[in-house]
Amino acid sequence: MRNIIISAIGTDRPGIVSELSGIITSNGGNVEESRMSRLGSDFAIIMLITVAPDWVESLEVALKSITEINITTKPTTLLQVGDGRQFSINLNGADNEGIVKVLSKYLAKKSINILEIETHISQAPVSGTPLFNLNASVSIPHDVEEEVIQADLFQIAQDLGVEIQLNS
């Protein structure tokens, strides 16, 4: 079996997921993992699929028949990055520029791999102030002490005026 990543972005409309998944299934493919979300007025999809080698070409041709959606495919292999311990990071607080940059730069410096990250803005209950929310799944190398990460994240939270929790 071949592993392929499909990414698709287009103006949001009913039926995008049905159309894309129908083409994948009718061309011998199976969706293994996916993330889908409306962002602004567009709908974005990223999928990891498996397909038999003799179906790859017909699948790619069929995907091109979907109009008004930009679709790309990329072969991939299933690998584990590192052998670290999995943790979640939850961050919330006043929305200000650079939160993702500061956090991701720190994680990279400590060789902490981001496995998945999701962000969104919500409104504070009473004041309606925009609040930034981030949820991430990360892999921390075994040689990096959890207490050090906790202390560093506490300092980053203080500097940014947000709350950050690291959970195993």
matplotlib code that plots the C-alpha trace (Angstrom):
import matplotlib.pyplot as plt

x = [0.0, 1.1, 0.6, -0.4, -1.1, -3.9, -4.4, -7.4, -8.5, -11.5, -14.4, -16.6, -19.8, -21.8, -20.6, -16.8, -16.0, -18.5, -17.1, -13.5, -14.0, -16.2, -13.5, -10.9, -13.1, -14.1, -10.4, -9.3, -8.2, -8.9, -8.8, -6.5, -6.3, -7.7, -8.1, -10.8, -11.8, -13.5, -11.0, -12.6, -14.7, -12.7, -12.6, -9.3, -8.7, -5.6, -5.8, -3.5, -4.8, -3.6, -4.1, -2.8, 0.0, -2.0, -4.7, -2.5, -2.6, -6.4, -6.9, -4.8, -6.6, -10.0, -9.0, -8.3, -11.9, -13.0, -13.5, -13.0, -10.8, -7.0, -5.8, -2.2, -1.0, 2.3, 3.6, 4.7, 6.0, 4.8, 7.6, 7.8, 9.7, 11.9, 11.0, 9.9, 7.2, 3.9, 2.5, -0.2, 0.2, -2.8, -2.4, -5.0, -5.0, -5.2, -4.7, -1.5, 0.9, 3.7, 2.3, 2.7, 6.1, 7.5, 6.1, 7.2, 10.7, 11.2, 9.9, 12.3, 15.2, 14.5, 14.1, 10.4, 8.5, 5.0, 2.8, -0.4, -1.5, -4.8, -5.5, -8.6, -9.9, -12.8, -14.5, -14.1, -17.5, -18.1, -15.9, -15.9, -12.2, -10.6, -8.8, -6.2, -6.5, -3.9, -3.9, -0.9, 0.3, 4.1, 6.8, 9.5, 12.8, 13.7, 16.8, 14.7, 13.4, 9.7, 10.5, 12.7, 10.0, 7.4, 9.6, 10.4, 6.8, 5.8, 8.3, 7.0, 3.4, 4.5, 6.2, 3.2, 0.5, -1.1, -1.6, 0.2, -0.3, 1.9, 0.0, 1.3]
y = [0.0, 3.6, 6.4, 9.7, 13.1, 15.0, 18.7, 20.6, 24.2, 25.9, 28.1, 26.5, 24.8, 21.8, 18.5, 19.1, 16.3, 13.9, 14.6, 14.2, 11.1, 9.6, 9.9, 8.5, 5.5, 4.8, 4.8, 2.2, 4.6, 4.6, 7.7, 6.8, 10.3, 13.7, 17.2, 19.5, 23.0, 26.1, 28.9, 32.3, 31.6, 28.6, 25.0, 23.3, 19.5, 17.5, 13.7, 10.7, 8.0, 4.5, 3.3, 0.3, 1.3, 0.4, 2.9, 5.9, 7.3, 7.0, 8.6, 11.6, 12.0, 11.8, 14.3, 16.8, 16.6, 18.4, 22.1, 25.2, 23.3, 23.4, 19.9, 18.6, 15.1, 14.0, 10.5, 10.0, 7.2, 6.4, 7.2, 8.1, 11.2, 10.6, 8.4, 11.1, 11.2, 12.6, 15.7, 18.3, 22.0, 24.2, 28.0, 30.7, 34.4, 37.8, 37.7, 39.4, 39.0, 36.5, 33.9, 31.0, 32.2, 32.5, 29.1, 27.2, 28.8, 27.6, 24.1, 23.9, 25.1, 22.2, 19.7, 19.2, 18.0, 19.5, 16.6, 18.6, 22.1, 23.9, 27.6, 29.7, 33.0, 33.1, 35.9, 36.4, 35.8, 39.2, 41.7, 40.1, 40.6, 38.4, 35.4, 33.3, 29.5, 27.0, 23.2, 21.2, 17.6, 17.5, 14.8, 15.7, 13.9, 11.6, 13.6, 16.8, 17.1, 17.9, 20.2, 22.4, 22.6, 23.5, 26.3, 27.6, 27.6, 29.4, 32.2, 32.3, 32.6, 35.5, 37.3, 36.9, 37.5, 34.1, 30.8, 27.7, 24.1, 21.1, 17.8, 14.3]
z = [0.0, -0.6, 1.9, 0.4, 2.0, 0.3, 1.0, -0.3, 0.1, -1.5, -0.9, 1.8, 0.5, 1.4, 0.0, -0.2, 2.3, 0.6, -2.9, -1.9, 0.3, -2.4, -5.1, -2.7, -1.9, -5.5, -6.5, -4.0, -1.3, 2.5, 4.8, 7.7, 9.4, 8.6, 9.8, 8.3, 9.2, 7.9, 8.1, 7.1, 4.0, 2.9, 3.9, 4.4, 4.4, 5.1, 4.9, 5.2, 2.9, 1.9, -1.6, -3.6, -6.0, -9.1, -8.1, -7.4, -11.0, -11.4, -7.9, -8.9, -12.2, -10.4, -7.8, -10.6, -11.7, -8.5, -9.5, -7.3, -4.9, -4.9, -4.3, -3.9, -3.2, -1.7, -1.1, 2.5, 4.7, 8.2, 10.6, 14.3, 14.9, 18.0, 20.9, 23.3, 25.9, 24.8, 26.6, 25.9, 26.2, 26.8, 26.6, 27.0, 27.7, 26.1, 22.4, 21.3, 18.4, 18.5, 21.0, 18.5, 17.4, 21.0, 22.1, 18.9, 19.0, 22.6, 21.8, 18.8, 20.9, 23.4, 20.5, 21.4, 18.4, 17.8, 16.8, 16.5, 17.3, 17.2, 17.9, 18.0, 19.4, 21.9, 23.8, 27.5, 29.3, 30.9, 29.0, 25.5, 25.3, 22.6, 24.2, 22.4, 22.9, 21.9, 22.4, 21.3, 21.5, 21.8, 22.1, 24.7, 24.4, 27.4, 28.2, 28.8, 32.3, 32.8, 35.7, 33.5, 30.8, 33.5, 34.8, 31.4, 30.3, 33.5, 32.6, 29.0, 30.4, 32.6, 29.8, 27.5, 30.1, 29.4, 31.3, 30.1, 31.3, 30.5, 31.0, 30.6]

ax = plt.figure().add_subplot(projection="3d")
ax.plot(x, y, z, "-o")
ax.set_aspect("equal")
plt.show()
